Amino acid sequence: MQLGLGTAALGRPQYINLRQEAPKKQNLEIFKAQGFSVLEEAYKLGIRYFDTAPGYGLAEQLVLEWLRTKNDPSIQIATKWGYTYVANFNANAAVHEIKEHSLEKLKEQWQVSKAFIPHLRVYQIHSATLETGILDNEAVLDQLALLKEEYKLEIGITTTGANQLEVIKKALDVTIGGVPLFDAFQVTYNMLDQSLGEISREVVQQEKKIIIKEALANGRLFRNKAYRHYKDLYHELEGLANKYMVGVDAIALRFCGQKLPSSILLSGASNSVQLKENLKLNTFCLTEEEIQVLTAFKIDPITYWEERKQLKWN
């Protein structure tokens, strides 16, 4: 199974997540050096797909600096446009990122994104929603089509929220000059929110790329006293982790990979230890019965996203 590395945790100290351990206080230079080392470790471990975004703090610049140390055409970079990071690495910032899906923002952020060429493979609208009207914005869509043609890119979207399927369906219908615009869909999928499964076959049949994010449900798949209603799921996950001698993270990633075998799975590891644990997903295979048991733990997307909204930046 193909595991890619998402760089949100490498580019900014805070994220919407449940941490298994308290973050260590460190200065920006140490934080940056650690991120660089994780990128290098990922490469040594065989990872060639790296996902980043301007909304991820210093992540794009970090990946660019690291990329300059490599001469390997197999490295694939995916980045995005649409969010600007504004927290300035302040954990107590009232606002961490600002969303803007305008033509001006696309052109502004492309000036950085294009530096990834020739490694840039996927260029995505960051968190495409129906509310911003981005999928009806002809000026932006035409510009993306021009970039796609000129630089031979795959154009994609990332989705967030209970109506992910509605957004994907609308994006699949977007054409420019009679040609479908979107080639890749980066979607939240995990044991709790399995709604992508309802449309995944259609996406694959149209030869589109699926990239799975938040496979660990922002940390909710690890035992947590605040989520006692998941105690049966925790029991099942921990039993499988013991059986296969891996962590719960590897079980969660393996589940996603077996349910959607043609997808790219994103690791959100913030250090090399986590990354190595994630990569253990390729050391075992869940049985059909185990997959069925885990599948039964899915919840309604509205419930899932309401719960996620309660998570804080930390």
Secondary structure as UniProt FT lines:
FT   STRAND          2..6
FT   HELIX           8..11
FT   HELIX           28..44
FT   TURN            45..46
FT   STRAND          49..51
FT   TURN            54..55
FT   TURN            57..58
FT   HELIX           59..67
FT   TURN            68..69
FT   TURN            73..74
FT   STRAND          76..81
FT   STRAND          83..85
FT   TURN            88..89
FT   TURN            91..92
FT   STRAND          97..99
FT   HELIX           103..113
FT   HELIX           114..116
FT   TURN            117..119
FT   STRAND          120..125
FT   TURN            126..127
FT   TURN            130..133
FT   HELIX           134..136
FT   HELIX           138..151
FT   STRAND          154..158
FT   TURN            162..163
FT   HELIX           164..172
FT   STRAND          175..176
FT   TURN            177..178
FT   STRAND          179..180
FT   STRAND          184..188
FT   HELIX           195..198
FT   HELIX           200..205
FT   TURN            206..207
FT   STRAND          209..213
FT   TURN            215..216
FT   HELIX           217..219
FT   TURN            220..221
FT   HELIX           225..230
FT   HELIX           231..244
FT   HELIX           248..259
FT   TURN            261..262
FT   STRAND          264..267
FT   HELIX           272..278
FT   HELIX           279..283
FT   HELIX           288..295
FT   TURN            296..297
FT   HELIX           301..309
//
